[in-house]
Amino acid sequence: MVLANKITQFTEYFSTGLAKSENRSIEFKCTCPKMWAKEEEEEEEEEEEEEEEEEEEEEEEEEEEEEEEEEEEEEEEEEEEEEEEEEEEEEEEEEEEGRLEMLTRSC
């Protein structure tokens, strides 16, 4: 019955010349369940695409955070290595000074 009413409205619209005088066309939608199913599928697909995009963005953000953490860890390791090298150099200098003192005492 609804479809019959839509068809009647559609034909009246064009038969009266309103479509031509208003210089526009009417979009006639079928109200059958198949059409509804298609529309629902399209909406679901759009939602899925949006969700996938959001997931990709989240993954990218996580990767960036991980990269930043790795860089920070590398910097910390480099600083520790530099500190260790400085300590070793200081120890070597102290040992050399000790040797020089021993040599000067023996002379």
Protein Blocks (a to p, Z undefined) as FASTA:
>chain_A
ZZmmmmmmmmmmmmnommmmnopacddddfbfklmmmmmmmmmmmmmmmmmmmmmmmmmm
mmmmmmmmmmmmmmmmmmmmmmmmmmmmmmmmmmmmmmmmmmmmmZZ
